[in-house]
Structures are given as C-alpha cells and as structure tokens.
Amino acid sequence: MLTIMKKNPIENYVTVDVEEKKRDLKIIKEFNGEYSANIDLTLMLNVVEYPKDTLYIEEHTERLNEAIKNKLQVECEEVIRLIQEANCDYFGIGKHIMAYHYEDWKQMDWEEKYQQMTINTSVETEIIYHGIVTKVANNLVCHDINYSPHPK
C-alpha cells in the first residue's frame, strides 16, 4: 500500500494497492568496458482512497496516474542513490556480473565500481481499479470498487 500526500493531507492524498507488478533488470556492458543497469518497474494499481472523488472522469484518472508515476520515479531514484551510497547491492548486480562476465569481475574493485555505477530506473503505472470515495459527516467512506478498463 502506498499513500501520497500533498499540501492538505485531509483533502489531497491517494492510497493505492499494487495489484500486479513486473520488474526487469538489464545489466549492460558499455563500449568503454564499464557496466550500467536499467531497472524497469511496471505497476498495476488499485486506488483505495482518493478524497477528491473524481476518478469517474477519465482525464482525472490519467492525471492522477501520471502524478503517482512521477512520485514513484523520484522515490526509486532516491532509493537507488541511498543503496549505492551504503554499498548495498540489493538487486544482485554484482552476482550477475560475476556469473556472466567473470574475467571483468576478477579485475574490478566491485565496491568502488558499484558506488559509481550508473543505475537507471523507469517506472510505469496504470490505474486499473478505483474506489469511489465520498465525504459523509466529515468522515471519509470508501464505497464499492469500480473496474476501470485499460487498453491492451
């Protein structure tokens, strides 16, 4: 579950559940012999709470999806920065290089290379379900969930 809040948290937030996810990790040996990695993340989302109650309008759903995608992109980039700074190879990039490029692996100082390595992230999101959220006596109540068809 992810909650994103802005200026007025009572009126301006969204809570989503990730219904489906796909992560692709590609490790690339550049022409100069350096390695880089691309992490592509695709998330199918269910909006559980959204007090603005306007997701029945397709344009609003699209704008919310874009805002969530942008927020998650920034968060992913920050996480990558932090784990590289901590020299934590969470995604097993070093194991991949060791397994498939062993001669290169033996010649490198992995701890130093990892911290300087380019790791690109790409986040794609799609809202596939959304709940209708309304205000009742100053309380937020989440009603039934409507299916929002998405093109294939």
Backbone as ProteinMPNN parsed JSONL, in Angstrom:
{"seq_chain_A": "MLTIMKKNPIENYVTVDVEEKKRDLKIIKEFNGEYSANIDLTLMLNVVEYPKDTLYIEEHTERLNEAIKNKLQVECEEVIRLIQEANCDYFGIGKHIMAYHYEDWKQMDWEEKYQQMTINTSVETEIIYHGIVTKVANNLVCHDINYSPHPK", "coords_chain_A": {"N_chain_A": [[0.848, -1.166, 0.0], [0.539, 2.216, -0.795], [0.727, 5.559, 0.141], [0.275, 8.793, -0.903], [0.763, 12.08, -0.076], [-0.103, 15.529, -0.275], [-0.075, 19.113, 0.008], [-2.535, 19.708, 1.764], [-3.231, 17.273, 3.813], [-5.666, 16.154, 4.572], [-7.485, 16.521, 2.521], [-6.073, 16.053, 0.176], [-4.752, 13.483, -0.899], [-3.715, 10.185, -1.823], [-4.327, 6.724, -1.699], [-3.017, 3.677, -2.633], [-3.169, 0.268, -3.734], [-0.94, -2.191, -4.871], [-1.716, -4.175, -7.455], [-0.684, -5.822, -9.469], [2.68, -6.529, -10.472], [5.736, -5.934, -12.234], [9.131, -6.422, -12.718], [12.013, -5.608, -14.429], [15.395, -6.219, -14.849], [18.196, -5.089, -16.401], [21.492, -5.545, -17.267], [24.19, -3.873, -18.577], [27.056, -3.947, -20.582], [29.097, -1.428, -21.334], [30.65, 0.245, -24.208], [33.087, 1.264, -23.365], [33.865, -0.521, -21.473], [32.805, -0.252, -18.958], [30.103, -0.934, -16.656], [26.53, -0.7, -16.623], [23.185, -0.389, -15.346], [19.743, -1.027, -15.954], [16.649, -0.59, -14.543], [13.445, -1.516, -14.878], [10.222, -0.857, -13.894], [6.946, -1.904, -13.64], [3.715, -1.21, -12.646], [0.475, -2.209, -11.713], [-2.3, -0.63, -10.507], [-4.607, -0.232, -7.764], [-6.733, 2.161, -6.765], [-7.413, 2.94, -3.594], [-8.164, 4.878, -1.75], [-9.215, 8.178, -2.324], [-9.899, 11.277, -1.766], [-10.875, 13.358, -3.395], [-12.738, 12.34, -5.125], [-13.207, 12.106, -7.957], [-12.596, 10.274, -9.9], [-14.154, 9.02, -11.744], [-14.077, 10.487, -13.975], [-12.288, 10.238, -16.814], [-10.026, 11.761, -17.587], [-9.151, 12.812, -15.149], [-8.38, 10.5, -13.834], [-6.245, 9.764, -15.472], [-4.491, 11.951, -15.034], [-4.001, 11.633, -12.278], [-2.77, 9.13, -12.325], [-0.423, 9.784, -13.721], [0.734, 11.567, -11.873], [1.199, 9.831, -9.71], [2.979, 8.052, -10.907], [5.16, 9.792, -11.456], [5.879, 10.542, -8.839], [6.641, 8.05, -7.765], [8.779, 7.497, -9.442], [10.669, 9.431, -8.654], [11.015, 8.578, -6.004], [12.103, 6.001, -6.424], [14.546, 6.636, -7.654], [15.785, 7.931, -5.526], [15.983, 5.843, -3.663], [17.746, 4.137, -5.036], [20.011, 5.787, -5.066], [20.547, 5.904, -2.303], [21.029, 3.172, -1.633], [23.265, 2.66, -3.186], [25.047, 4.47, -2.075], [25.3, 3.325, 0.437], [26.588, 1.103, -0.289], [25.189, -1.229, -0.878], [24.299, -3.92, -2.595], [21.573, -4.579, -3.467], [20.002, -5.526, -5.599], [21.499, -7.513, -6.741], [23.388, -7.081, -8.745], [26.153, -7.29, -8.902], [26.504, -10.077, -8.549], [25.412, -10.964, -10.925], [27.22, -9.871, -12.812], [29.518, -11.204, -11.992], [28.767, -13.836, -12.577], [28.3, -13.843, -15.383], [30.287, -12.36, -16.587], [32.933, -13.05, -15.747], [35.751, -12.692, -16.014], [36.008, -9.91, -16.231], [34.966, -9.271, -13.732], [36.882, -10.296, -11.924], [38.93, -8.469, -12.266], [38.058, -6.054, -11.336], [37.389, -3.615, -8.735], [34.809, -4.209, -7.019], [33.265, -2.957, -4.966], [33.996, -0.273, -5.158], [33.377, 0.258, -7.863], [30.634, -0.291, -7.923], [29.445, 1.763, -6.386], [29.806, 3.916, -8.066], [28.546, 3.26, -10.349], [26.255, 3.608, -13.075], [22.884, 3.522, -12.6], [19.882, 3.226, -13.963], [16.444, 4.036, -13.619], [13.09, 3.214, -14.426], [9.746, 3.902, -14.242], [6.525, 2.708, -14.703], [3.074, 3.136, -14.467], [-0.302, 2.048, -14.022], [-3.621, 2.722, -13.479], [-5.923, 0.444, -12.675], [-8.139, -0.225, -11.247], [-10.508, 1.543, -9.232], [-11.694, 2.974, -6.223], [-14.711, 4.528, -5.183], [-14.689, 7.395, -3.405], [-16.197, 9.182, -0.874], [-17.373, 12.021, 1.037], [-18.814, 11.822, 4.187], [-20.535, 13.232, 6.682], [-18.189, 14.606, 7.589], [-16.427, 12.47, 7.626], [-14.381, 10.187, 5.865], [-15.499, 7.841, 3.592], [-15.077, 4.807, 2.016], [-16.524, 3.54, -0.789], [-18.006, 1.003, -2.918], [-15.863, -0.786, -5.227], [-15.033, 0.147, -8.469], [-14.543, -1.174, -11.694], [-12.072, -0.135, -13.923], [-11.633, -0.188, -17.15], [-8.7, -0.959, -19.019], [-6.758, -0.213, -21.89], [-5.246, -2.646, -23.981]], "CA_chain_A": [[0.0, 0.0, 0.0], [1.292, 3.462, -0.914], [-0.066, 6.769, 0.349], [0.966, 10.007, -1.325], [0.067, 13.254, 0.441], [0.392, 16.838, -0.664], [-0.311, 20.251, 0.904], [-3.541, 19.489, 2.79], [-3.372, 15.815, 3.837], [-7.049, 15.74, 4.792], [-8.202, 16.58, 1.25], [-5.253, 15.853, -1.003], [-3.889, 12.319, -0.79], [-4.207, 8.991, -2.512], [-3.813, 5.461, -1.194], [-3.162, 2.663, -3.669], [-2.635, -1.082, -3.573], [-0.34, -2.716, -6.095], [-2.408, -5.408, -7.815], [0.267, -6.62, -10.246], [3.953, -5.83, -10.646], [6.737, -6.576, -13.079], [10.416, -5.741, -12.632], [13.041, -6.1, -15.342], [16.732, -5.71, -14.583], [19.106, -5.324, -17.512], [22.848, -5.094, -16.992], [24.777, -3.578, -19.874], [28.479, -3.639, -20.643], [29.264, -0.313, -22.273], [31.801, 0.136, -25.106], [34.31, 1.589, -22.631], [34.122, -1.582, -20.506], [32.052, -0.009, -17.726], [28.781, -1.553, -16.595], [25.399, 0.091, -16.141], [21.994, -1.217, -15.153], [18.427, -0.42, -16.149], [15.591, -1.263, -13.798], [12.125, -1.107, -15.352], [9.186, -1.284, -12.96], [5.583, -1.681, -14.119], [2.771, -1.465, -11.556], [-0.966, -2.079, -11.928], [-2.722, -0.074, -9.225], [-5.984, -0.094, -7.32], [-6.859, 3.33, -5.902], [-8.265, 2.567, -2.469], [-8.709, 6.125, -1.191], [-8.942, 9.424, -3.045], [-10.993, 12.117, -1.289], [-11.428, 14.277, -4.398], [-13.913, 11.657, -5.653], [-13.447, 12.485, -9.355], [-11.94, 9.309, -10.775], [-15.069, 8.599, -12.798], [-13.696, 11.283, -15.145], [-11.072, 9.579, -17.314], [-8.904, 12.713, -17.574], [-8.667, 12.906, -13.768], [-7.675, 9.25, -13.57], [-4.975, 9.847, -16.194], [-3.625, 12.9, -14.324], [-3.593, 11.004, -11.029], [-1.809, 8.08, -12.69], [0.833, 10.467, -14.057], [1.296, 12.09, -10.62], [1.713, 8.682, -8.952], [4.162, 7.581, -11.646], [6.253, 10.74, -11.233], [6.288, 10.431, -7.434], [7.356, 6.786, -7.6], [10.055, 7.622, -10.162], [11.561, 10.176, -7.76], [11.308, 7.702, -4.862], [13.013, 4.939, -6.883], [15.867, 7.232, -7.853], [16.339, 8.186, -4.195], [16.349, 4.546, -3.084], [18.962, 3.693, -5.726], [21.105, 6.618, -4.56], [20.846, 5.5, -0.931], [21.644, 1.844, -1.538], [24.616, 2.758, -3.728], [25.845, 5.167, -1.066], [25.546, 2.356, 1.503], [27.276, -0.014, -0.947], [24.298, -2.371, -0.738], [23.929, -4.421, -3.918], [20.284, -5.208, -3.199], [19.455, -6.161, -6.796], [22.375, -8.598, -7.166], [24.066, -6.714, -9.984], [27.491, -7.87, -8.821], [26.397, -11.519, -8.793], [25.179, -11.132, -12.364], [28.48, -9.604, -13.5], [30.422, -12.295, -11.644], [28.323, -15.059, -13.255], [28.319, -13.759, -16.84], [31.474, -11.618, -17.052], [33.837, -13.354, -14.643], [37.078, -12.099, -16.229], [35.877, -8.499, -15.84], [34.715, -9.247, -12.288], [38.142, -10.524, -11.211], [39.819, -7.322, -12.421], [37.482, -4.811, -10.807], [37.098, -3.422, -7.314], [33.358, -4.096, -7.119], [32.72, -1.983, -4.019], [34.205, 1.065, -5.724], [32.627, 0.352, -9.133], [29.19, -0.276, -7.664], [29.014, 3.078, -5.911], [29.884, 4.874, -9.17], [27.829, 2.689, -11.484], [25.001, 4.236, -13.496], [21.7, 2.664, -12.492], [18.71, 3.973, -14.429], [15.151, 3.457, -13.259], [11.941, 3.637, -15.22], [8.52, 3.456, -13.586], [5.263, 2.84, -15.433], [1.934, 2.767, -13.632], [-1.619, 2.092, -14.646], [-4.725, 2.54, -12.538], [-6.859, -0.494, -13.292], [-9.342, -0.203, -10.41], [-10.565, 2.672, -8.307], [-12.841, 3.037, -5.341], [-15.348, 5.837, -5.116], [-14.529, 7.884, -2.05], [-17.047, 10.345, -0.646], [-17.388, 12.548, 2.4], [-20.072, 11.648, 4.888], [-20.446, 13.788, 8.038], [-16.777, 14.887, 7.827], [-15.632, 11.246, 7.614], [-14.206, 9.629, 4.535], [-16.003, 6.48, 3.494], [-14.755, 4.198, 0.73], [-17.629, 2.711, -1.27], [-17.639, -0.141, -3.754], [-14.776, -0.595, -6.183], [-15.453, 0.056, -9.862], [-13.498, -1.575, -12.633], [-11.738, 0.861, -14.934], [-10.953, -0.97, -18.181], [-7.491, -0.368, -19.566], [-6.473, -0.765, -23.214], [-4.083, -3.547, -24.067]], "C_chain_A": [[0.898, 1.235, 0.0], [0.336, 4.609, -0.68], [0.793, 7.96, -0.023], [0.145, 11.186, -0.839], [0.711, 14.523, -0.083], [-0.091, 17.854, 0.355], [-1.291, 19.98, 2.049], [-3.84, 17.993, 2.866], [-4.803, 15.328, 4.059], [-7.793, 15.647, 3.463], [-7.394, 16.103, 0.056], [-4.267, 14.703, -0.799], [-4.5, 11.197, -1.614], [-3.557, 7.778, -1.856], [-4.075, 4.412, -2.264], [-2.625, 1.325, -3.185], [-2.042, -1.481, -4.913], [-0.98, -4.079, -6.359], [-1.487, -6.365, -8.566], [1.55, -5.823, -10.37], [4.861, -6.637, -11.551], [8.007, -5.741, -12.973], [11.385, -6.404, -13.584], [14.355, -5.423, -14.986], [17.613, -6.093, -15.756], [20.461, -4.73, -17.15], [23.575, -5.009, -18.333], [26.265, -3.314, -19.716], [28.65, -2.597, -21.75], [30.512, -0.538, -23.134], [33.124, 0.407, -24.393], [34.652, 0.546, -21.554], [33.408, -1.405, -19.179], [30.684, -0.686, -17.813], [27.748, -0.532, -16.128], [24.212, -0.855, -16.008], [20.746, -0.386, -15.395], [17.41, -1.254, -15.383], [14.27, -0.669, -14.259], [11.078, -1.715, -14.435], [7.828, -0.917, -13.535], [4.628, -2.105, -13.019], [1.34, -1.27, -12.027], [-1.573, -1.74, -10.57], [-4.228, -0.102, -9.023], [-6.011, 1.114, -6.383], [-7.887, 3.002, -4.831], [-8.935, 3.797, -1.871], [-8.262, 7.306, -2.037], [-10.086, 10.388, -2.747], [-11.597, 13.057, -2.335], [-12.609, 13.672, -5.138], [-14.221, 12.039, -7.106], [-12.859, 11.474, -10.338], [-12.878, 8.704, -11.808], [-14.825, 9.393, -14.079], [-12.33, 10.77, -15.611], [-9.849, 10.497, -17.269], [-8.305, 12.842, -16.17], [-7.89, 11.648, -13.385], [-6.303, 9.271, -14.237], [-3.997, 10.796, -15.495], [-3.128, 12.324, -13.009], [-2.554, 9.925, -11.301], [-0.443, 8.7, -12.985], [1.518, 11.002, -12.795], [1.897, 10.961, -9.779], [2.995, 8.18, -9.599], [5.36, 8.48, -11.384], [6.779, 10.661, -9.799], [7.098, 9.16, -7.206], [8.702, 6.81, -8.316], [11.085, 8.328, -9.275], [11.969, 9.301, -6.577], [12.287, 6.595, -5.255], [14.423, 5.468, -7.068], [16.553, 7.498, -6.516], [16.776, 6.882, -3.531], [17.634, 4.027, -3.729], [20.168, 4.484, -5.206], [21.528, 6.164, -3.17], [21.513, 4.126, -0.856], [23.037, 1.838, -2.167], [25.548, 3.435, -2.728], [26.224, 4.217, 0.075], [26.3, 1.126, 0.994], [26.504, -1.313, -0.757], [23.832, -2.794, -2.134], [22.637, -5.238, -3.804], [19.767, -6.009, -4.397], [20.359, -7.265, -7.352], [23.094, -8.338, -8.476], [25.465, -7.343, -10.015], [27.489, -9.368, -9.081], [26.207, -11.8, -10.279], [26.486, -10.936, -13.136], [29.467, -10.737, -13.226], [30.054, -13.567, -12.419], [28.532, -14.997, -14.766], [29.539, -13.052, -17.424], [32.591, -11.796, -16.021], [35.22, -12.721, -14.806], [37.067, -10.611, -15.86], [35.761, -8.386, -14.32], [36.027, -9.371, -11.496], [39.038, -9.275, -11.222], [39.279, -6.04, -11.785], [37.397, -4.813, -9.29], [35.596, -3.148, -7.243], [32.782, -3.036, -6.188], [32.876, -0.561, -4.552], [33.371, 1.256, -6.992], [31.132, 0.484, -8.888], [28.71, 1.111, -7.256], [29.007, 4.116, -7.028], [29.084, 4.438, -10.39], [26.565, 3.477, -11.799], [23.891, 3.204, -13.405], [20.494, 3.534, -12.831], [17.441, 3.259, -13.985], [14.076, 4.029, -14.165], [10.701, 3.05, -14.567], [7.338, 3.725, -14.516], [4.15, 2.385, -14.508], [0.666, 2.806, -14.462], [-2.663, 1.818, -13.579], [-5.738, 1.634, -13.227], [-8.163, -0.616, -12.501], [-9.33, 1.088, -9.605], [-11.835, 2.605, -7.496], [-13.424, 4.432, -5.386], [-15.325, 6.277, -3.665], [-15.371, 9.14, -1.9], [-16.934, 10.781, 0.801], [-18.78, 12.341, 2.991], [-19.857, 12.152, 6.308], [-18.985, 13.969, 8.464], [-15.902, 13.632, 7.952], [-15.507, 10.76, 6.18], [-14.656, 8.178, 4.546], [-15.693, 5.965, 2.096], [-15.894, 3.269, 0.352], [-17.112, 1.611, -2.183], [-16.571, 0.224, -4.787], [-15.324, -0.802, -7.586], [-14.276, -0.363, -10.72], [-13.32, -0.483, -13.665], [-10.974, 0.144, -16.033], [-9.736, -0.235, -18.737], [-7.173, -1.021, -20.906], [-5.228, -1.643, -23.181], [-3.219, -3.162, -25.243]], "O_chain_A": [[1.899, 1.284, 0.715], [-0.757, 4.629, -1.246], [1.906, 8.119, 0.48], [-1.041, 11.287, -1.152], [1.92, 14.577, -0.305], [-0.478, 17.48, 1.462], [-0.887, 20.023, 3.211], [-4.626, 17.487, 2.065], [-5.106, 14.176, 3.75], [-8.649, 14.778, 3.298], [-7.971, 15.778, -0.982], [-3.083, 14.932, -0.554], [-5.653, 11.267, -2.04], [-2.377, 7.808, -1.505], [-5.199, 4.267, -2.746], [-1.739, 1.266, -2.334], [-2.584, -1.145, -5.966], [-0.806, -5.018, -5.582], [-1.507, -7.572, -8.327], [1.526, -4.592, -10.374], [4.766, -7.862, -11.624], [7.976, -4.519, -13.116], [11.561, -7.622, -13.553], [14.417, -4.202, -14.838], [17.764, -7.273, -16.072], [20.561, -3.562, -16.774], [23.569, -5.958, -19.119], [26.687, -2.562, -18.837], [28.385, -2.852, -22.925], [31.332, -1.404, -22.829], [34.159, -0.147, -24.764], [35.62, 0.716, -20.812], [33.406, -2.32, -18.355], [30.182, -0.97, -18.9], [28.049, 0.372, -15.348], [24.242, -1.982, -16.501], [20.701, 0.804, -15.081], [17.326, -2.47, -15.557], [14.002, 0.516, -14.062], [11.046, -2.927, -14.223], [7.584, 0.239, -13.879], [4.712, -3.225, -12.514], [1.029, -0.269, -12.673], [-1.384, -2.473, -9.599], [-5.009, -0.011, -9.97], [-5.382, 1.093, -5.325], [-9.069, 2.811, -5.117], [-10.117, 3.77, -1.529], [-7.096, 7.419, -2.415], [-11.13, 10.329, -3.397], [-12.73, 13.508, -2.167], [-13.407, 14.404, -5.723], [-15.381, 12.27, -7.446], [-12.648, 11.807, -11.505], [-12.432, 7.945, -12.669], [-15.31, 9.018, -15.147], [-11.342, 10.862, -14.882], [-8.751, 10.046, -16.943], [-7.089, 12.967, -16.022], [-6.87, 11.722, -12.7], [-5.313, 8.847, -13.641], [-2.811, 10.486, -15.375], [-1.962, 12.503, -12.655], [-1.563, 9.822, -10.577], [0.581, 8.183, -12.538], [2.738, 10.904, -12.661], [2.975, 11.116, -9.204], [3.982, 7.914, -8.912], [6.457, 7.989, -11.119], [7.989, 10.707, -9.575], [8.126, 9.19, -6.53], [9.664, 6.205, -7.843], [12.226, 7.882, -9.16], [13.138, 9.283, -6.192], [13.205, 6.286, -4.495], [15.39, 4.814, -6.678], [17.763, 7.313, -6.388], [17.834, 6.832, -2.903], [18.516, 3.528, -3.03], [21.222, 3.908, -4.938], [22.72, 6.049, -2.885], [22.462, 3.94, -0.095], [23.905, 1.086, -1.724], [26.695, 3.023, -2.556], [27.329, 4.293, 0.613], [26.611, 0.219, 1.765], [27.092, -2.365, -0.507], [23.051, -2.087, -2.772], [22.636, -6.449, -4.025], [19.157, -7.063, -4.217], [20.004, -7.893, -8.349], [23.376, -9.268, -9.231], [25.895, -7.863, -11.044], [28.379, -9.879, -9.762], [26.77, -12.752, -10.821], [26.821, -11.736, -14.01], [30.172, -11.179, -14.133], [30.941, -14.293, -12.867], [28.905, -16.002, -15.373], [29.793, -13.14, -18.626], [33.125, -10.821, -15.492], [35.8, -12.26, -13.823], [38.012, -10.115, -15.247], [36.378, -7.519, -13.701], [36.25, -8.646, -10.527], [39.813, -9.057, -10.29], [39.996, -5.042, -11.712], [37.34, -5.863, -8.651], [35.158, -2.006, -7.388], [31.892, -2.287, -6.591], [31.972, 0.261, -4.404], [32.736, 2.295, -7.171], [30.446, 1.262, -9.551], [27.676, 1.578, -7.735], [28.273, 5.1, -6.944], [28.968, 5.188, -11.359], [25.884, 3.956, -10.893], [23.943, 2.153, -14.044], [20.136, 4.449, -12.089], [17.377, 2.03, -13.979], [14.151, 5.176, -14.606], [10.615, 1.839, -14.361], [7.179, 4.826, -15.041], [4.273, 1.358, -13.839], [0.579, 3.508, -15.469], [-2.599, 0.815, -12.867], [-6.336, 2.009, -14.236], [-9.177, -1.063, -13.038], [-8.271, 1.654, -9.332], [-12.9, 2.237, -7.991], [-12.705, 5.407, -5.603], [-15.88, 5.605, -2.796], [-15.269, 10.06, -2.711], [-16.473, 10.038, 1.667], [-19.79, 12.652, 2.36], [-19.08, 11.565, 7.062], [-18.588, 13.547, 9.55], [-14.742, 13.737, 8.35], [-16.432, 10.911, 5.382], [-14.245, 7.39, 5.398], [-16.013, 6.62, 1.105], [-16.2, 2.323, 1.078], [-15.914, 1.328, -2.211], [-16.409, 1.386, -5.161], [-15.995, -1.796, -7.862], [-13.143, 0.057, -10.485], [-14.293, 0.033, -14.216], [-9.781, -0.115, -15.877], [-9.763, 0.985, -18.901], [-7.301, -2.236, -21.051], [-4.286, -1.388, -22.43], [-2.194, -3.796, -25.489]]}, "name": "protein", "num_of_chains": 1, "seq": "MLTIMKKNPIENYVTVDVEEKKRDLKIIKEFNGEYSANIDLTLMLNVVEYPKDTLYIEEHTERLNEAIKNKLQVECEEVIRLIQEANCDYFGIGKHIMAYHYEDWKQMDWEEKYQQMTINTSVETEIIYHGIVTKVANNLVCHDINYSPHPK"}
